[in-house]
């Protein structure tokens, strides 16, 4: 009897110890990830995930969903869910789906499912309809999608490579069309979402049609503050992160076990202006503001060299960039002062601030903090504007709050950062009269005409020539002021292997091949 009692105690003790060591899904820390058999990557994400209905999350970060086509790291269009595509006539395209692809629930990928996914994307985002010019979608058969555009659009395939057009199973939605659980075709499948913390976990899809993912799980842990992300990486609480504070990069590169990599990214820091009201409605004022900005100084002192000063909107090594515009608006504070004088903004009372008709030149620059370079850049602009007689106040707000103000028309300037890897989408969105990012309400009939001409031009070199012509016009008109091209600071522990940077990302683009090796 005593022997059986002792045996029971031993068994119960072992169970208790095993229970104490059990890890709940999605709670793995960086250090634990390396010690477990599972290959788990804990990513310090910049923002809490508040919705799963986000193509960039589903395609670029988690790889739950996929698009018909994709852009390679060197900006070439590649097949993905579509094995091939062709233009049937000026307005008709056909896409042939890849064989053997299944959604995560086991159902087959069909043209009918793709039609439903694309129709939902067009209905949810009016700018997608403007970009694609899609008039109708239909399934010619189980494997053939037919797309008809309202007018010729040679850029339709590129547009359908955008994350907005990711394909999810019809079973992902409830009867009201709301996303309940994302069921995609990608190398990872949805595991969990903590709505309170904004943390998302995905797990490897064992039945993926392509090469197997290099990880068993990815955990996206929100850490909004850049300095906190850096500290978490240093302490091994996370394995991987991005958008590290620029002032910390040199120190982190010396920390044992930590690796920091810098990548030039087609993303622009830009100053948006409210051209619907004075003083920004005056072209001379916008010119003067351009001349007042020391872009090279900002890159050196604020971004710690992690960026490239620019006057045009695109990275200088992209084939559609017009490098000639870089000779416009070079830093010249004396010229800025002269243009302000010509525009009637003069410091009459000697207080160092210009005024016109009794109104001081006082403005507000709004920006958000999740990108670490933007608040200090706004402060640098504040100081540079003060040197030419402008009183600028800086407000750090949430992204949504800023653009609520913009919609209401109650704003002066916004220091923003947006992705530019798709030149047509960027030029049409920012400078087209009906562009979704045209917050300045800029209108130029020639620019609109050239944007349409580019969309109908099949030859890429000719199309890039049109883009360069647009850049000359809009850089001169300056409805926005470009400041610098972005560099992404990516940090990881040294056991993280196989990461490949994708410049097409709208934030961070993980890659399915990334993996972790066991720590010593």
RAPEWO-V280735 format. One record per residue. N is the residue number from 1. OMEGA is omega in degrees with one decimal (none if undefined). Layout:
n:omega
N:OMEGA
N:OMEGA
This chain:
n:omega
1:178.6
2:-179.1
3:179.7
4:178.3
5:179.5
6:179.0
7:179.1
8:178.5
9:-179.5
10:-178.7
11:179.8
12:178.5
13:178.5
14:179.2
15:179.4
16:179.0
17:178.9
18:178.9
19:178.7
20:-177.8
21:-176.3
22:-178.6
23:175.9
24:178.8
25:174.8
26:-178.8
27:-178.3
28:173.6
29:-179.6
30:-177.3
31:-179.8
32:-178.1
33:-177.2
34:-175.5
35:-179.7
36:178.4
37:179.6
38:176.4
39:-174.8
40:176.9
41:177.4
42:-174.5
43:173.0
44:-175.4
45:-174.7
46:-174.8
47:170.7
48:-179.6
49:-174.6
50:176.2
51:174.9
52:-177.5
53:-173.6
54:-176.8
55:-179.3
56:175.6
57:-172.7
58:-175.9
59:-169.0
60:-176.9
61:-170.7
62:-177.6
63:172.2
64:-174.7
65:179.4
66:177.7
67:178.9
68:-179.4
69:176.6
70:175.6
71:178.3
72:-179.9
73:178.4
74:171.1
75:174.9
76:180.0
77:-177.3
78:176.1
79:174.3
80:174.8
81:173.3
82:178.6
83:-179.6
84:178.6
85:179.5
86:174.8
87:-176.6
88:173.7
89:-172.9
90:-174.4
91:-174.5
92:178.5
93:174.0
94:179.3
95:180.0
96:-175.7
97:178.1
98:177.2
99:169.9
100:-179.7
101:178.6
102:171.1
103:-177.0
104:177.1
105:177.2
106:179.3
107:-175.7
108:171.7
109:179.7
110:177.5
111:178.7
112:177.7
113:178.2
114:177.8
115:-179.1
116:-179.5
117:-177.8
118:176.7
119:177.7
120:179.2
121:-180.0
122:179.8
123:-177.7
124:-172.4
125:-178.2
126:-178.5
127:176.9
128:178.4
129:177.5
130:-176.5
131:-174.7
132:-175.0
133:-178.5
134:176.5
135:179.9
136:176.9
137:173.8
138:178.4
139:178.6
140:171.0
141:-174.1
142:-173.3
143:-175.6
144:176.1
145:177.4
146:-178.9
147:177.0
148:179.6
149:-178.9
150:174.4
151:-175.1
152:178.9
153:-179.1
154:-177.0
155:179.7
156:179.6
157:178.6
158:180.0
159:-178.5
160:172.2
161:-179.4
162:-176.7
163:176.8
164:-174.1
165:177.2
166:-174.7
167:174.1
168:176.5
169:174.3
170:179.6
171:179.3
172:-169.6
173:174.8
174:-175.6
175:179.6
176:179.4
177:-179.4
178:179.6
179:179.5
180:179.6
181:-177.2
182:178.8
183:-175.9
184:179.4
185:-168.7
186:-178.5
187:173.7
188:177.2
189:-177.5
190:176.6
191:-177.8
192:176.1
193:175.6
194:-175.5
195:180.0
196:-177.2
197:-176.1
198:179.4
199:179.4
200:176.1
201:174.3
202:-179.2
203:-177.4
204:174.7
205:-176.1
206:-176.8
207:-177.0
208:-176.4
209:-178.0
210:178.8
211:-178.4
212:177.0
213:-178.6
214:-178.2
215:171.4
216:179.8
217:166.0
218:178.1
219:180.0
220:-176.4
221:-177.1
222:174.2
223:-171.9
224:-176.1
225:-176.0
226:-179.8
227:177.1
228:176.1
229:180.0
230:-180.0
231:179.2
232:176.8
233:-179.0
234:-177.4
235:179.9
236:178.5
237:173.3
238:-177.3
239:-167.3
240:175.3
241:-176.2
242:-175.6
243:175.8
244:177.9
245:-173.2
246:-179.4
247:-178.3
248:-171.4
249:-178.1
250:-179.8
251:-178.1
252:179.8
253:179.1
254:-178.1
255:179.0
256:177.7
257:-179.2
258:176.8
259:177.6
260:-180.0
261:-179.3
262:-178.3
263:171.3
264:-174.5
265:176.7
266:179.7
267:-173.3
268:163.5
269:-177.7
270:174.9
271:176.1
272:-176.9
273:178.2
274:-177.8
275:179.3
276:180.0
277:177.4
278:4.3
279:-170.2
280:175.9
281:-179.3
282:-178.6
283:-179.5
284:178.8
285:179.9
286:174.6
287:-177.1
288:179.2
289:176.6
290:-178.4
291:-177.1
292:-173.3
293:175.3
294:-175.7
295:-179.3
296:178.2
297:178.6
298:179.3
299:-176.7
300:-170.7
301:-177.1
302:-177.8
303:178.9
304:178.6
305:-177.0
306:-179.5
307:178.7
308:178.6
309:-179.5
310:174.0
311:173.7
312:-172.9
313:-171.5
314:172.9
315:-171.1
316:-179.3
317:175.8
318:-171.8
319:-179.3
320:-178.3
321:174.2
322:-176.5
323:-179.4
324:-178.7
325:-179.8
326:178.1
327:175.9
328:167.5
329:173.6
330:-173.6
331:-178.2
332:-176.3
333:178.3
334:177.2
335:177.1
336:-179.8
337:-179.7
338:-179.8
339:175.3
340:177.6
341:-179.8
342:179.8
343:176.7
344:177.3
345:-172.7
346:175.8
347:-175.5
348:-175.7
349:174.7
350:-179.8
351:178.1
352:-179.9
353:180.0
354:175.8
355:178.2
356:-177.7
357:177.2
358:-178.8
359:179.1
360:176.4
361:-178.4
362:-175.2
363:176.7
364:174.4
365:176.3
366:173.3
367:179.2
368:-168.4
369:-172.1
370:171.2
371:-166.1
372:-178.2
373:-168.4
374:178.3
375:177.5
376:176.3
377:177.5
378:178.8
379:176.9
380:176.8
381:176.5
382:-179.8
383:-179.9
384:176.8
385:178.8
386:-180.0
387:179.9
388:171.4
389:179.0
390:176.4
391:-178.0
392:174.6
393:179.2
394:175.5
395:176.9
396:-176.7
397:172.7
398:-179.3
399:-177.6
400:-179.7
401:179.2
402:-175.1
403:167.1
404:177.0
405:-180.0
406:179.3
407:-179.9
408:-179.5
409:-175.3
410:-177.2
411:176.5
412:-177.8
413:172.9
414:171.2
415:-171.6
416:176.2
417:-178.4
418:-176.4
419:-173.0
420:-172.5
421:176.2
422:-172.5
423:-178.6
424:179.7
425:-177.4
426:-177.6
427:179.8
428:-177.2
429:-173.2
430:-172.2
431:175.3
432:-176.0
433:-179.4
434:-176.4
435:-177.0
436:178.5
437:-178.6
438:-177.1
439:178.2
440:-176.2
441:179.1
442:178.2
443:176.4
444:-175.1
445:179.1
446:178.7
447:178.3
448:-179.9
449:179.8
450:176.9
451:177.8
452:178.9
453:179.1
454:-179.0
455:-178.4
456:-176.6
457:-176.3
458:-175.4
459:-177.8
460:-178.6
461:177.2
462:178.7
463:178.1
464:176.3
465:176.6
466:177.7
467:-180.0
468:177.0
469:177.3
470:-179.0
471:178.1
472:-176.8
473:-172.8
474:177.1
475:177.0
476:-179.0
477:177.0
478:170.7
479:168.7
480:178.5
481:177.3
482:-174.5
483:-176.3
484:170.3
485:-170.1
486:162.8
487:-179.1
488:176.0
489:-178.4
490:-179.8
491:-179.8
492:171.6
493:-171.4
494:176.4
495:175.5
496:-175.6
497:170.6
498:178.5
499:174.8
500:-179.8
501:176.8
502:-175.7
503:179.9
504:-175.1
505:173.3
506:177.0
507:171.5
508:178.5
509:172.9
510:176.8
511:-174.3
512:-177.0
513:-176.6
514:-178.3
515:176.3
516:174.3
517:-177.1
518:179.5
519:176.9
520:none
